[in-house]
Amino acid sequence: MASVFDKPSVWRRIVPWFHGFDGPLAFAVFLLACAGMLTMYSSGFDHGTRFEDHGRNMLIAACIMFVVAQVPPQRLMALAVPLYIAGVALLVAVAIFGITKKGARRWINIGITIQPSEILKIAMPLMLAWWFQKREGQLRPLDFGVAAILLGMPVALIMKQPDLGTALLILAAGMSVIFYAGMSWKLVIPPVVLGGIGVALIVAFEPTLCADGVRWPVLHDYQQQRICTLLDPTRDPLGKGFHIIQGMIAIGSGGLTGVGFMKGTQTHLEFIPERTTDFIFAAFSEEFGLLGNLCLIVAFIFLILRGLAIALDAPTLFSRLLAGSVSMIFFTYAFVNMGMVSGILPVVGVPLPFISYGGTAMVTLGLAVGILMAIANSKRLVQS
């Protein structure tokens, strides 16, 4: 008989850490990660160490996910305000003395070069979830107004950099928290209707609005050009429209079952720009076809639905709002990336989750999955 003073084995001490893992969520992430590694091997075959770096980024993200999954949501809640304040302060610092690359001021050097807008992808839903948790049971219209201000400040600073893709992701994450907190449909419908009317007017008067010398208010020139290019990529087929045209050619050439792994001519002959980052979906579509795309979309839908199921079962308002918002981050990433590559949305710098190359985005995704794991674990602890 073993002594009561015997120390448990390392394995017996490690196993309880995995009890908090949500199996269906981990399975969905595993499938997407496998698809990402497979696609990166093909599309990054001549990009030096890009395939190895992508694997390293996934391992780092997995470690972050593992650590965050052990953190109770109450501790995450305690980080909301300081993380938000630090993120906004860094955005202000970027606006004053940030580093400019390719015409955009998005980075700052604090010993290492970082992009502070990435912090807000998680800090924003954390902050808004904290705000509504503190006012649970006594929400007033003014509280939604304050939430809109908390959301609007960082989004405006990021738009000024300019970084439309990141601003869109943070706006979507913040708006999902506000909507889940109980914002009335009466406040949602008017902006949607006005946006639809605006899109219809742009499409109807596209030749006039996109003529040389015409400048739109509010938008930067490059943002206006992206919208005009979306409406008519053939306007500049070898320049601004090249990305969209080549992406659609790659998707179409894949057909039903694809041309086969490592056999994509658009990919391997380097017709697809940014084929390992923003346009990796085009490379995947060419080699795996419509059936491969459907499998990929099903995996994303499963991931999002599992996240929303975790949100519905969460024990506190903070956890429900945070899990719902994180789930919508995955939706926004996937929808915007696939939409821009397919030619139904303007081209913005949004990666495809777990598929596209990018260390910062991969770390953010690992953190997001870890948060969902932590919330799912807190539900099991409450039940037990």
Phi, psi and omega in degrees: 000133181288144179290146179293345181267358179294137178284140177294152179294163179301319181299317182291335177278332182278322185307316180301335179296332182271353179295334180278355182285136176274114185301307180300321179294315179298323180295317179297316179295321179298316179298316181293323178295321177296317177298322179295316180293321180296314181292321180294325179299321181281308186286336181254024186299331181244024180256039178064240183262024185299320179296315179295320179295323178296318176297319178297316179299322178294321178295319177297315178298321179295320177296317178297317178302316182298316182292312183295329180298338180272353185271125178296145179304333179297323178288325175298321179297324180292338180274349189301305185294308180298323180293320179294313181298316179297319180297314180293319179299319178293325177296320176296318178297322177298317180297331184271309183219042178283171180269131181259128175226130178053040175082003181236135178257095187234353189239158176215147180258116177237044190101320169230155180274123181232162175248097187301335181299333179296328180299323184290342178300328177257322183296327183294306177296327176300313183295313182292323176296319175300315182300313182286330176297319180294339182246021181300131178087351180221036181292136176235163178305327180298326180296323176291327177295318177296319178299320179296323178292316178301324179282320186292326183299303180294325179298317179296318179296322180288321176299327182287342186297318355264149178212084185295320183298309180294320177300320179296317180296316181291321178298316180296318179297316180292317180295327179294322177297314181298320180292314180295334180287348175121018178297136184291145175301333181298333178271343182273319187298314182303312178298324179296317179295316179296321177296318178297320178295319179298317178297317180298320180292321179296317179295318183293323184249028183304315181301323181283314184292330183260011178291154179301136177091347180275127180240133180269147176288158174075307185285147170288161181302318183292329177289320176297319180295324179294321179292315180296322178294323177300317182291327180210084181298335183285355177300323178216073189295335181259000180239254185292334180270358185298317182302308184296315182299313182292325177297316180292325177297317180296317180296317180292323182289343178290333179062212183283315186247357180087165181274350178112151181298130180069015182243009182286114182289320178300324181284307188283340174266008172064034173281331181276116177288151177049045187288348176257355182239257187295329185252027180291337178297327177294319178295318178297316182297321181296320186273335184242354171068192183298319180296320176297319178298318180297319178297319179295316180296320178299320179297318178294317179299317179298317179300313182293315180296323178295321176298318179292325177295320176298320178297317181296327183268359184296144187281341182231161178298318179303312181295320180295314181294318182293315180295320178296319180292317179298321178298321179288337174297315178299318179298314183297314176307305187293315183296315182292317181296310180296324180294318182288324179291328181277353177086021177251353176225154177297154180285118175227162184279072179239119181282163175271121188306130176068356181252310183289151175284141177155116184291314183297314180296322180294320177297317178299318179294319177298319177297319180296316179295321178300321178297316178297319178298317181297319180291319176298321179293321180297326177296317180293323179293322179295319181294326182278000000 
